[in-house]
Amino acid sequence: MIWIDSHNHLHFPRLGEAAALIAAMRDAGVERCVVNATSEAEWAAVAALAHAYPEMVVPAFGIHPQHAPEASDQWQERLAGWLEQFPLAGVGECGLDRRSAAPAVALQWPVFLAQLRLASSLQRTLTIHCVNAWGLLFEAFAQAAPPPRFLLHGFAGSVETARRLLPLGAYFSFCGAFLQPRRAAVLEVFQQLPPERILLETDAPDMLPPPAWVRHPLPQACNHPANLPAIGSGLAAALNMPVATLAELTTNNARACFGG
């Protein structure tokens, strides 16, 4: 079986050395992964991984809402430059977050809107982080139409929200943390999504699945990207679908969303 991890942070130092991680991913059947930067400071590291492992890594360059206050005066020009260097790269991880610990929305908004406009103008896949901010997301889309394909990573919104997003070109990725019994409502949403819009992600090193789905433990409760097939088996059970069918489905969906 072949799998694609639609969202991770392979460059984060707490995951350890990239070569060992990628070797384990290949052994597990993970053929490709989208590696998302979350700040300007990470763009070079993501680019280095894409250069070193072009058959494995699809880079995505963006600024996460948590890092929006750190954006430099030249960040938009720098981002456009990285996207020019990597014609298949996505824009992300970016988005909106209204949790109490997040930066003020007034700081997040212009940074997200600029990334949204850039992804649309270049027709690049956009990876969106959205937490407690669905109304704001639709306001942003009213100001700047999204690109033809975009991913709601770690989607935990409602079925009603998904139905509004689907006609705009949305895909939705499922992560291992949603296999926790307390997240049963998320599984119910994925059971109602069109199968051709479902992707899988690890969000490694974050979103660790429950112990029953951890095949590659790491220190400090980090999530290994090679856990993806186990996460897929958990979702397949919830969807009453053979694991091989889900692997083929989500792999084809990831290729449709990100290309390649």
C-alpha positions in Angstrom: 0.0 0.0 0.0 1.1 3.5 -0.8 0.3 6.5 1.5 0.8 10.2 1.4 1.1 12.4 4.4 -0.7 15.6 3.4 0.7 17.7 6.4 3.7 17.5 8.6 6.6 19.4 9.9 9.5 17.1 9.1 12.0 19.9 9.6 11.2 20.5 13.3 14.3 19.7 15.3 12.4 17.7 18.0 11.7 15.0 15.4 15.3 14.2 15.0 17.4 13.4 12.0 15.5 13.6 8.7 17.3 10.6 7.0 16.2 8.2 9.7 12.6 9.5 9.7 12.3 9.2 5.9 13.8 5.7 5.9 11.1 4.6 8.4 8.4 6.4 6.4 9.5 4.5 3.2 9.5 1.2 5.1 6.0 1.9 6.2 4.8 2.7 2.7 4.6 6.5 3.0 5.6 7.6 -0.5 5.4 11.4 -0.2 4.7 14.1 2.3 3.9 17.8 2.3 6.3 19.6 4.7 4.8 22.8 6.0 6.8 25.8 7.3 5.2 27.9 9.9 7.4 31.0 9.9 9.9 32.8 7.8 12.8 31.3 9.9 11.8 27.8 8.7 11.6 28.4 4.9 15.2 27.6 4.2 15.0 24.3 6.2 11.9 23.2 4.3 13.7 24.1 1.0 16.7 22.1 2.0 14.6 19.0 2.7 12.9 19.4 -0.7 16.3 19.6 -2.4 17.7 16.6 -0.5 14.6 14.4 -1.0 12.7 15.7 -4.1 10.9 12.4 -4.6 9.6 12.5 -1.0 9.1 16.1 0.0 6.5 18.5 -1.3 7.4 21.9 0.3 4.9 24.4 1.5 6.0 27.9 2.6 3.9 30.0 4.8 3.4 31.9 8.1 1.2 30.3 10.8 -1.1 32.7 12.6 0.9 32.1 15.8 3.9 33.6 14.0 2.1 36.5 12.2 3.4 39.1 14.6 7.0 38.1 13.7 6.6 38.7 9.9 9.3 41.0 8.5 8.7 44.0 6.3 9.9 42.0 3.3 8.1 38.7 4.0 5.7 38.8 1.0 8.6 39.3 -1.4 10.6 36.5 0.2 7.7 34.1 0.1 7.1 34.8 -3.6 10.7 34.1 -4.2 10.6 30.7 -2.5 7.5 29.8 -4.5 9.2 30.8 -7.7 12.1 28.5 -6.9 9.7 25.6 -6.3 7.0 25.5 -8.9 5.1 22.7 -7.2 5.3 24.2 -3.7 2.1 25.0 -1.7 1.4 28.0 0.4 1.1 27.2 4.1 0.7 26.6 6.9 -1.3 29.7 7.3 -4.7 30.7 8.6 -6.7 32.1 11.5 -6.9 31.2 15.1 -9.2 32.7 17.8 -8.0 30.7 20.8 -7.2 32.9 23.8 -3.4 32.2 23.5 -3.3 33.2 19.9 -2.1 36.6 18.7 -4.7 39.3 18.1 -6.8 38.7 15.0 -5.9 42.2 13.9 -2.3 40.9 13.5 -3.2 37.6 11.9 -5.7 38.9 9.4 -3.4 40.8 7.0 -0.8 38.1 7.0 -3.4 35.4 6.1 -5.2 37.6 3.5 -1.9 38.3 1.7 -1.1 34.5 1.6 -4.6 33.7 0.4 -4.2 36.3 -2.4 -0.7 35.0 -3.4 -1.9 31.4 -3.5 -4.8 32.4 -5.7 -2.7 34.5 -8.1 -0.2 31.7 -8.5 -2.8 28.9 -8.5 -0.9 27.1 -5.6 -2.5 24.8 -3.1 -3.2 26.6 0.1 -3.0 24.8 3.5 -5.2 26.4 6.1 -5.1 26.2 9.9 -8.5 27.4 11.2 -9.4 27.2 14.9 -12.6 28.8 16.2 -12.5 31.2 13.2 -14.8 29.8 10.5 -16.8 33.1 10.3 -13.5 35.0 9.8 -12.4 32.4 7.1 -15.5 33.0 5.1 -15.0 36.8 5.4 -11.5 36.3 4.0 -12.9 34.3 1.1 -15.4 37.1 0.4 -12.5 39.5 0.0 -10.2 37.1 -1.9 -11.4 34.0 -3.6 -9.3 30.9 -2.6 -7.2 29.0 -5.2 -8.9 26.1 -6.9 -7.6 23.6 -4.3 -7.0 24.2 -0.7 -6.7 21.9 2.4 -8.3 22.4 5.8 -5.6 20.6 7.8 -6.7 18.7 10.9 -10.3 19.6 10.0 -12.5 19.6 13.2 -15.3 21.8 11.8 -19.0 20.9 11.4 -20.6 19.1 8.5 -22.4 22.4 7.8 -19.1 24.2 7.5 -17.7 21.5 5.3 -20.7 21.8 2.9 -20.0 25.5 2.5 -16.3 24.9 1.8 -16.7 22.0 -0.7 -18.0 24.0 -3.7 -15.0 26.4 -3.2 -12.5 23.5 -3.7 -11.8 22.3 -0.2 -10.1 19.1 0.9 -10.1 17.9 4.5 -7.3 16.0 6.3 -7.7 13.6 9.2 -5.0 13.3 11.9 -4.3 10.7 14.5 -5.4 12.7 17.5 -9.0 12.4 16.1 -8.9 8.7 17.0 -9.1 9.7 20.7 -12.5 8.6 22.0 -13.3 12.2 23.0 -13.0 13.2 19.4 -15.8 10.9 18.2 -17.7 13.8 16.8 -14.9 14.5 14.3 -15.1 10.9 13.0 -18.8 11.4 12.5 -18.1 14.4 10.3 -15.6 12.5 8.2 -18.2 9.8 7.7 -20.3 12.4 6.0 -17.7 14.0 3.8 -17.4 13.1 0.1 -14.7 10.4 0.0 -12.9 12.1 -2.9 -12.1 15.1 -0.6 -10.6 13.2 2.4 -6.8 13.2 3.0 -4.6 11.8 5.8 -2.0 13.7 7.8 0.2 13.2 10.8 1.0 16.8 11.7 4.2 15.3 13.0 5.6 16.0 15.5 2.2 17.0 16.9 -1.3 15.3 17.0 0.0 12.0 18.4 -2.6 9.3 18.0 -3.8 7.1 20.9 -1.3 4.4 21.9 -3.0 1.7 19.9 -2.2 3.5 16.7 1.4 4.4 17.6 3.8 2.1 15.6 6.8 4.4 15.8 7.2 5.9 19.3 9.5 8.9 19.8 10.7 10.6 22.9 8.6 13.4 24.5 5.4 12.1 23.0 6.4 13.3 19.5 4.4 11.9 16.6 6.5 10.0 14.0 5.4 10.6 10.4 5.7 6.8 9.8 2.6 6.4 12.0 0.5 7.5 9.0 -0.6 4.0 7.9 -1.8 3.1 11.4 -3.8 6.4 11.5 -5.2 5.4 8.1 -6.3 2.0 9.5 -8.2 3.7 12.3 -10.0 6.0 9.9 -10.7 3.1 7.5 -12.4 1.2 10.4 -14.5 4.3 11.2 -15.5 4.6 7.5 -16.2 0.8 7.2 -13.7 0.7 4.4 -10.9 -1.8 3.7 -7.5 -0.3 4.6 -6.1 -0.8 1.1 -9.1 1.0 -0.3 -8.6 4.0 2.0 -4.9 4.0 1.2 -5.6 4.2 -2.5 -8.4 6.8 -2.1 -6.4 9.2 0.1 -3.2 8.8 -2.0 -5.2 9.7 -5.2 -6.9 12.6 -3.3 -3.5 14.0 -2.1 -2.2 13.8 -5.7 -5.3 15.7 -6.9 -4.9 18.3 -4.2 -1.2 18.9 -4.4 -0.2 17.5 -7.8 2.3 14.8 -8.6 
